[in-house]
Amino acid sequence: MAQKPEPTAPFHSVQYALRVLETVAKHSGGVTDVQIARETGLPTGHLSHLLRMLRHEGYVEQVADGAYVVGESLVLIGSGANRELALQAKLQQTLAELRDVVGAAVYISRYIDGEVKVTQYADGPRTPKVNEWVDFRSAAHASAVGKCLLSQLDYNDRRDHLSRHKTARLTSRTITNEKVLFTKLDNQPPTVPVLDLQEYAVGTVCAAVPITAGKSVGCLALSMPVEHAHRLRKAADTLNRRAAPVLLSLAI
């Protein structure tokens, strides 16, 4: 039986970032990077990288004496009533930045109540989103988003999904054999982006990376016209490296 994959590198970065945030939140009057390193046990180089990311995302701020305090984004996302709206706004801002960095439409997708759902996306005139010519819920076997989500499920949950959504042939490249599909999913390294090379739609290539927070199964994905396929792997690697802020927002 297929086991769930090991957590990815962004997951580990997020675990460390949460430790840093807990430490900063404990010291309401501010805390130095030296003290943060002492309390978290993180090496100075790794901590510096995390603090840069947390400052960029607005989760911590550096005050005049160089100490770190809780930032506005953390306050907004952490507040009860407006948390969901603040989280959506934060994720949308992050997606827009990612879209511009990778030069492609980007998406957040979650596996909710047994269905594939694209919850947010960022596109633009030069970065068009994929034409959803077949409902994404019915195309998990063919899309990068769907395959990335399925790869995070165990064997029984995959079987349940495909019993409700048949593996229809959408293009000549679509994998319709369930055994072949499961083997491909089992052999997919969790730290390597899942690719869709015109399996869902002719003329479109996609990539997705897992962003699993707790028991929630999700992924971060991008799509681009096939004429930009030569950029896909580099864009996918960039997406993978920059997944931590998205995962962190979902984990707070």
TIDRENTOR-51756 format. One record per residue: chain; x, y negated, z of N, C-alpha, C in turn; residue in one letter. Coordinates in pm, whole numbers, m for minus. Layout:
BEGIN
  selum    n_c1    n_c2    n_c3   ca_c1   ca_c2   ca_c3    c_c1    c_c2    c_c3  fipa
      A       X       Y       Z       X       Y       Z       X       Y       Z     A
...
***
This chain:
BEGIN
  selum    n_c1    n_c2    n_c3   ca_c1   ca_c2   ca_c3    c_c1    c_c2    c_c3  fipa
      A      85     121       0       0       0       0      88    m125       0     M
      A      50    m223     m78     130    m345     m87     127    m422      44     A
      A     241    m470      85     249    m552     205     251    m699     164     Q
      A     207    m784     256     216    m927     228     363    m967     224     K
      A     399   m1059     134     540   m1096     120     592   m1171     241     P
      A     723   m1174     251     788   m1253     356     762   m1402     330     E
      A     759   m1484     435     740   m1628     416     848   m1686     326     P
      A     812   m1788     252     906   m1850     159     991   m1955     230     T
      A    1092   m2005     160    1179   m2108     216    1102   m2231     263     A
      A    1004   m2283     183     926   m2397     233     859   m2368     367     P
      A     815   m2243     386     750   m2205     513     847   m2226     629     F
      A     971   m2180     612    1070   m2196     719    1098   m2344     745     H
      A    1108   m2425     640    1130   m2568     656    1017   m2631     736     S
      A     895   m2587     709     778   m2641     778     780   m2603     926     V
      A     819   m2479     955     828   m2439    1096     927   m2528    1171     Q
      A    1039   m2558    1108    1138   m2646    1171    1084   m2789    1183     Y
      A    1016   m2835    1078     960   m2971    1079     857   m2986    1191     A
      A     776   m2884    1212     677   m2889    1320     745   m2898    1457     L
      A     858   m2828    1471     934   m2837    1596     987   m2978    1618     R
      A    1033   m3040    1509    1082   m3178    1517     968   m3272    1557     V
      A     852   m3255    1493     737   m3342    1523     690   m3327    1668     L
      A     692   m3203    1717     653   m3180    1857     748   m3253    1952     E
      A     877   m3250    1917     977   m3317    2000     958   m3468    1998     T
      A     935   m3523    1879     914   m3668    1868     788   m3710    1942     V
      A     682   m3630    1929     554   m3663    1995     566   m3661    2148     A
      A     655   m3576    2198     676   m3565    2344     737   m3692    2402     K
      A     817   m3761    2321     888   m3881    2368     817   m4005    2313     H
      A     718   m4051    2385     636   m4163    2334     718   m4291    2316     S
      A     828   m4304    2390     909   m4424    2377    1016   m4415    2271     G
      A    1018   m4302    2198    1118   m4283    2093    1226   m4185    2137     G
      A    1287   m4119    2041    1390   m4020    2070    1497   m4022    1961     V
      A    1622   m4009    1999    1733   m4014    1902    1747   m3881    1829     T
      A    1816   m3885    1716    1839   m3762    1641    1925   m3665    1721     D
      A    2015   m3718    1804    2100   m3633    1889    2014   m3554    1987     V
      A    1916   m3623    2048    1827   m3557    2144    1736   m3457    2073     Q
      A    1689   m3492    1952    1605   m3399    1875    1683   m3272    1844     I
      A    1809   m3289    1801    1893   m3173    1770    1912   m3086    1893     A
      A    1931   m3151    2009    1953   m3076    2134    1828   m2995    2170     R
      A    1711   m3057    2157    1587   m2992    2200    1536   m2888    2101     E
      A    1565   m2907    1972    1516   m2812    1871    1618   m2704    1837     T
      A    1747   m2734    1866    1851   m2638    1832    1886   m2636    1684     G
      A    1841   m2738    1610    1866   m2742    1465    2003   m2803    1437     L
      A    2076   m2749    1339    2204   m2809    1299    2183   m2951    1247     P
      A    2282   m3036    1268    2271   m3178    1232    2235   m3198    1084     T
      A    2303   m3123     994    2277   m3139     850    2134   m3106     815     G
      A    2083   m2997     869    1945   m2956     839    1846   m3056     898     H
      A    1876   m3103    1018    1788   m3200    1083    1782   m3330    1004     L
      A    1895   m3375     953    1897   m3499     875    1806   m3488     753     S
      A    1810   m3373     686    1724   m3349     570    1577   m3353     610     H
      A    1544   m3288     721    1405   m3285     767    1356   m3424     806     L
      A    1441   m3499     875    1401   m3634     917    1377   m3725     797     L
      A    1460   m3710     692    1438   m3789     570    1302   m3756     509     R
      A    1271   m3626     503    1143   m3583     447    1027   m3634     533     M
      A    1040   m3624     664     933   m3667     755     913   m3819     749     L
      A    1022   m3894     732    1008   m4039     717     940   m4073     585     R
      A     982   m4004     478     922   m4029     347     771   m4002     350     H
      A     731   m3898     423     590   m3861     429     511   m3944     530     E
      A     581   m4028     607     513   m4113     705     478   m4044     835     G
      A     539   m3925     859     508   m3851     981     591   m3898    1099     Y
      A     709   m3955    1071     787   m4021    1176     834   m4157    1122     V
      A     863   m4246    1214     920   m4376    1178    1042   m4400    1263     E
      A    1136   m4476    1208    1258   m4510    1283    1246   m4655    1328     Q
      A    1258   m4678    1459    1244   m4813    1513    1380   m4882    1518     V
      A    1379   m5007    1565    1498   m5093    1555    1624   m5032    1615     A
      A    1610   m4959    1725    1731   m4905    1789    1772   m4769    1732     D
      A    1705   m4728    1623    1742   m4603    1557    1668   m4481    1606     G
      A    1589   m4498    1711    1513   m4385    1764    1394   m4354    1673     A
      A    1342   m4232    1685    1229   m4188    1604    1102   m4184    1687     Y
      A     993   m4234    1626     861   m4230    1691     761   m4170    1593     V
      A     645   m4134    1644     538   m4077    1560     495   m4179    1454     V
      A     480   m4132    1329     442   m4220    1219     292   m4226    1196     G
      A     250   m4321    1113     107   m4346    1089      36   m4225    1027     E
      A     102   m4156     933      38   m4042     868       3   m3932     967     S
      A      93   m3910    1064      68   m3807    1164     m48   m3847    1255     L
      A     m54   m3975    1288    m164   m4024    1371    m298   m4005    1299     V
      A    m302   m4040    1169    m427   m4029    1093    m471   m3883    1077     L
      A    m377   m3796    1039    m412   m3656    1017    m446   m3587    1149     I
      A    m383   m3633    1256    m407   m3570    1386    m535   m3615    1453     G
      A    m597   m3724    1404    m718   m3775    1469    m841   m3697    1423     S
      A    m926   m3663    1516   m1039   m3573    1491   m1133   m3610    1379     G
      A   m1212   m3718    1396   m1324   m3748    1307   m1280   m3767    1162     A
      A   m1172   m3838    1139   m1130   m3870    1002   m1022   m3777     949     N
      A    m996   m3668    1020    m884   m3582     984    m894   m3531     841     R
      A   m1011   m3481     802   m1027   m3420     669   m1005   m3522     559     E
      A   m1061   m3642     576   m1043   m3747     475    m897   m3791     468     L
      A    m834   m3805     585    m693   m3846     589    m605   m3741     524     A
      A    m637   m3614     549    m558   m3505     492    m572   m3504     340     L
      A    m693   m3518     290    m715   m3521     145    m640   m3636      80     Q
      A    m645   m3753     144    m576   m3871      90    m425   m3848      89     A
      A    m373   m3788     196    m229   m3762     206    m186   m3662      99     K
      A    m264   m3554      84    m231   m3453     m17    m239   m3512    m157     L
      A    m338   m3599    m182    m351   m3659    m314    m231   m3746    m348     Q
      A    m183   m3819    m247     m64   m3903    m266      57   m3816    m298     Q
      A      71   m3706    m225     184   m3614    m247     175   m3551    m385     T
      A      54   m3512    m426      36   m3451    m559      70   m3550    m670     L
      A      30   m3675    m653      59   m3777    m754     210   m3796    m770     A
      A     281   m3795    m657     427   m3806    m663     488   m3685    m734     E
      A     438   m3566    m700     487   m3444    m762     462   m3444    m912     L
      A     342   m3487    m951     308   m3494   m1094     411   m3577   m1169     R
      A     448   m3690   m1112     543   m3779   m1179     684   m3720   m1181     D
      A     720   m3647   m1076     853   m3587   m1068     868   m3473   m1168     V
      A     768   m3385   m1174     780   m3266   m1261     728   m3291   m1403     V
      A     658   m3404   m1424     607   m3434   m1557     500   m3337   m1603     G
      A     409   m3303   m1511     304   m3206   m1542     188   m3226   m1445     A
      A      69   m3183   m1485     m44   m3182   m1394     m16   m3084   m1282     A
      A     m52   m3120   m1158     m27   m3032   m1043    m157   m3007    m967     V
      A    m163   m2893    m900    m286   m2848    m836    m257   m2785    m700     Y
      A    m352   m2798    m609    m354   m2717    m488    m471   m2621    m501     I
      A    m445   m2495    m480    m552   m2396    m486    m551   m2313    m359     S
      A    m671   m2272    m314    m683   m2190    m193    m769   m2068    m225     R
      A    m747   m1963    m149    m832   m1844    m159    m930   m1852     m43     Y
      A   m1053   m1889     m74   m1154   m1917      29   m1275   m1826      10     I
      A   m1308   m1751     114   m1425   m1661     109   m1422   m1571     m13     D
      A   m1304   m1518     m44   m1291   m1422    m153   m1293   m1482    m292     G
      A   m1273   m1613    m302   m1275   m1678    m434   m1156   m1772    m451     E
      A   m1111   m1785    m577   m1006   m1880    m613   m1070   m2018    m628     V
      A   m1019   m2116    m555   m1074   m2251    m564    m961   m2352    m576     K
      A    m966   m2434    m682    m874   m2546    m695    m934   m2659    m612     V
      A    m868   m2696    m503    m925   m2793    m410    m887   m2937    m443     T
      A    m768   m2957    m502    m725   m3091    m543    m628   m3080    m659     Q
      A    m622   m3185    m739    m524   m3188    m848    m489   m3332    m881     Y
      A    m378   m3348    m951    m336   m3480   m1000    m291   m3464   m1144     A
      A    m357   m3535   m1233    m318   m3533   m1375    m303   m3676   m1424     D
      A    m285   m3695   m1552    m271   m3827   m1608    m271   m3820   m1760     G
      A    m267   m3934   m1828    m271   m3937   m1974    m159   m3855   m2038     P
      A     m40   m3856   m1977      73   m3780   m2032      86   m3642   m1969     R
      A       6   m3617   m1868      12   m3488   m1798    m130   m3432   m1784     T
      A    m189   m3390   m1896    m329   m3344   m1891    m344   m3214   m1813     P
      A    m455   m3203   m1740    m482   m3078   m1669    m529   m2972   m1768     K
      A    m518   m2849   m1728    m555   m2738   m1815    m706   m2740   m1841     V
      A    m744   m2709   m1962    m886   m2700   m1996    m942   m2570   m1935     N
      A   m1032   m2584   m1838   m1088   m2467   m1770   m1195   m2402   m1858     E
      A   m1149   m2333   m1959   m1244   m2275   m2056   m1308   m2147   m2002     W
      A   m1243   m2084   m1907   m1303   m1975   m1831   m1289   m2011   m1684     V
      A   m1398   m1998   m1608   m1398   m2033   m1466   m1277   m1969   m1396     D
      A   m1199   m2052   m1325   m1079   m2002   m1256   m1113   m1886   m1161     F
      A   m1234   m1887   m1107   m1273   m1780   m1015   m1275   m1643   m1084     R
      A   m1299   m1646   m1215   m1307   m1520   m1291   m1177   m1485   m1361     S
      A   m1075   m1568   m1343    m952   m1550   m1422    m827   m1536   m1337     A
      A    m842   m1486   m1214    m726   m1475   m1125    m617   m1385   m1183     A
      A    m658   m1284   m1260    m561   m1189   m1318    m476   m1252   m1427     H
      A    m522   m1366   m1480    m455   m1426   m1595    m381   m1555   m1564     A
      A    m427   m1630   m1466    m368   m1761   m1439    m254   m1752   m1337     S
      A    m163   m1847   m1344     m54   m1853   m1245    m111   m1873   m1105     A
      A    m210   m1962   m1095    m277   m1987    m967    m333   m1856    m911     V
      A    m411   m1786    m992    m476   m1664    m947    m377   m1556    m908     G
      A    m275   m1537    m992    m176   m1432    m964     m96   m1465    m838     K
      A     m68   m1592    m817       5   m1632    m697     m79   m1605    m572     C
      A    m208   m1634    m580    m297   m1606    m466    m313   m1456    m444     L
      A    m334   m1381    m551    m349   m1235    m540    m223   m1171    m482     L
      A    m107   m1225    m516      19   m1168    m467      31   m1180    m316     S
      A     m46   m1273    m258     m41   m1293    m113    m144   m1208     m38     Q
      A    m231   m1139    m114    m333   m1053     m53    m280    m910     m40     L
      A    m336    m834      51    m299    m693      58    m377    m614     m47     D
      A    m346    m487     m58    m402    m403    m164    m556    m402    m161     Y
      A    m613    m385     m42    m759    m375     m32    m828    m504     m73     N
      A    m771    m617     m33    m831    m745     m70    m821    m771    m221     D
      A    m709    m728    m280    m696    m739    m427    m802    m653    m496     R
      A    m816    m529    m448    m914    m438    m508   m1055    m497    m496     R
      A   m1083    m554    m380   m1214    m616    m360   m1235    m729    m460     D
      A   m1131    m811    m479   m1144    m923    m572   m1171    m874    m714     H
      A   m1093    m776    m759   m1108    m729    m897   m1232    m643    m918     L
      A   m1291    m595    m809   m1420    m525    m823   m1531    m624    m853     S
      A   m1509    m749    m814   m1609    m854    m840   m1577    m936    m964     R
      A   m1450    m938   m1004   m1408   m1016   m1121   m1323    m927   m1211     H
      A   m1380    m879   m1317   m1312    m784   m1406   m1195    m851   m1480     K
      A   m1096    m770   m1515    m976    m822   m1582   m1000    m835   m1733     T
      A   m1074    m936   m1770   m1108    m958   m1911    m986   m1009   m1988     A
      A    m979    m975   m2117    m870   m1023   m2202    m904   m1165   m2250     R
      A    m828   m1262   m2202    m854   m1402   m2238    m768   m1446   m2356     L
      A    m646   m1391   m2365    m559   m1414   m2481    m489   m1281   m2509     T
      A    m409   m1280   m2614    m337   m1155   m2647    m232   m1121   m2542     S
      A    m198   m1217   m2454     m95   m1194   m2353    m153   m1155   m2216     R
      A    m283   m1159   m2202    m346   m1130   m2072    m323    m984   m2031     T
      A    m283    m964   m1906    m272    m828   m1851    m411    m785   m1806     I
      A    m461    m678   m1866    m595    m628   m1829    m589    m497   m1754     T
      A    m474    m429   m1757    m459    m303   m1686    m430    m332   m1538     N
      A    m519    m285   m1451    m509    m316   m1309    m380    m264   m1248     E
      A    m339    m144   m1286    m217     m86   m1231     m95    m168   m1270     K
      A     m89    m209   m1396      21    m293   m1444      22    m427   m1370     V
      A     m97    m483   m1351    m110    m611   m1280     m60    m598   m1136     L
      A    m103    m493   m1065     m62    m475    m926      89    m454    m914     F
      A     145    m378   m1008     290    m357   m1007     363    m489   m1024     T
      A     313    m571   m1116     374    m703   m1141     364    m791   m1015     K
      A     249    m787    m949     229    m866    m828     321    m818    m715     L
      A     334    m685    m702     418    m628    m597     565    m660    m618     D
      A     605    m674    m745     745    m700    m778     778    m848    m785     N
      A     679    m931    m759     699   m1076    m766     770   m1123    m638     Q
      A     895   m1169    m647     964   m1220    m527     889   m1343    m473     P
      A     864   m1350    m342     786   m1462    m287     853   m1597    m303     P
      A     985   m1598    m325    1055   m1726    m339    1070   m1770    m485     T
      A    1016   m1690    m578    1026   m1722    m720     888   m1762    m773     V
      A     876   m1875    m845     746   m1917    m896     681   m1812    m987     P
      A     550   m1798    m975     471   m1712   m1064     445   m1790   m1193     V
      A     468   m1727   m1309     450   m1795   m1436     328   m1740   m1512     L
      A     268   m1825   m1591     161   m1787   m1684     201   m1844   m1820     D
      A     245   m1754   m1907     289   m1795   m2041     179   m1766   m2142     L
      A      82   m1853   m2145     m34   m1843   m2235    m117   m1716   m2209     Q
      A    m123   m1673   m2083    m207   m1559   m2047    m351   m1602   m2020     E
      A    m368   m1724   m1969    m502   m1776   m1942    m558   m1849   m2063     Y
      A    m475   m1933   m2125    m521   m2012   m2239    m409   m2029   m2340     A
      A    m442   m2009   m2467    m345   m2034   m2574    m313   m2183   m2574     V
      A    m184   m2215   m2578    m143   m2356   m2582    m107   m2414   m2448     G
      A    m116   m2334   m2339     m87   m2384   m2205       2   m2286   m2130     T
      A     103   m2340   m2061     187   m2259   m1972     176   m2317   m1831     V
      A     186   m2230   m1731     166   m2272   m1592     265   m2203   m1501     C
      A     279   m2257   m1381     361   m2196   m1277     296   m2225   m1142     A
      A     316   m2135   m1045     258   m2153    m911     351   m2098    m805     A
      A     351   m2163    m688     431   m2117    m574     340   m2108    m453     V
      A     363   m2009    m365     276   m1992    m249     294   m2101    m145     P
      A     184   m2144     m84     188   m2234      33      92   m2176     136     I
      A     137   m2075     206      54   m2006     304      73   m2069     440     T
      A     m34   m2123     499     m30   m2181     632    m118   m2098     724     A
      A     m54   m2028     819    m130   m1940     908    m195   m1828     828     G
      A    m325   m1809     849    m397   m1703     777    m450   m1753     642     K
      A    m435   m1882     618    m486   m1941     494    m392   m1909     377     S
      A    m449   m1858     269    m372   m1825     148    m390   m1938      47     V
      A    m279   m1994       0    m289   m2104     m95    m170   m2107    m188     G
      A    m176   m2198    m285     m61   m2216    m374     m60   m2357    m431     C
      A      57   m2395    m475      81   m2521    m543     119   m2485    m685     L
      A      55   m2550    m783      75   m2508    m922      93   m2628   m1015     A
      A     143   m2599   m1135     152   m2701   m1239     114   m2638   m1373     L
      A      73   m2723   m1466      44   m2676   m1602      95   m2779   m1701     S
      A     133   m2729   m1819     180   m2820   m1925     151   m2757   m2061     M
      A     138   m2839   m2163     116   m2787   m2299     234   m2700   m2340     P
      A     207   m2600   m2425     309   m2502   m2461     430   m2566   m2531     V
      A     410   m2682   m2593     525   m2748   m2658     628   m2797   m2555     E
      A     589   m2799   m2427     683   m2836   m2321     733   m2713   m2245     H
      A     710   m2595   m2300     746   m2470   m2231     894   m2463   m2193     A
      A     979   m2531   m2270    1122   m2529   m2239    1152   m2597   m2105     H
      A    1057   m2677   m2055    1076   m2746   m1926    1015   m2668   m1809     R
      A     944   m2561   m1840     861   m2495   m1738     942   m2445   m1619     L
      A    1048   m2370   m1645    1123   m2310   m1534    1187   m2415   m1444     R
      A    1242   m2519   m1504    1303   m2625   m1424    1196   m2697   m1342     K
      A    1081   m2725   m1405     971   m2791   m1334     919   m2703   m1221     A
      A     911   m2572   m1247     863   m2478   m1146     958   m2472   m1027     A
      A    1087   m2475   m1053    1186   m2473    m945    1176   m2601    m861     D
      A    1154   m2713    m928    1136   m2840    m857    1011   m2835    m770     T
      A     904   m2781    m826     778   m2765    m752     802   m2682    m626     L
      A     878   m2574    m641     907   m2485    m529     985   m2557    m420     N
      A    1086   m2633    m463    1169   m2705    m365    1089   m2812    m292     R
      A     988   m2867    m358     913   m2978    m298     778   m2934    m239     R
      A     763   m2804    m218     636   m2753    m163     621   m2782     m15     A
      A     733   m2803      55     729   m2818     202     636   m2930     250     A
      A     639   m3052     188     548   m3155     238     400   m3119     227     P
      A     364   m3046     119     224   m3004     104     188   m2904     211     V
      A     274   m2806     231     252   m2704     332     248   m2766     472     L
      A     333   m2864     496     336   m2930     625     205   m3003     653     L
      A     152   m3072     553      24   m3143     569     m88   m3045     607     S
      A     m85   m2926     545    m188   m2825     572    m169   m2762     710     L
      A     m44   m2763     759     m15   m2694     884     m36   m2782    1008     A
      A     m36   m2914     989     m48   m3006    1104    m189   m3000    1163     I
***
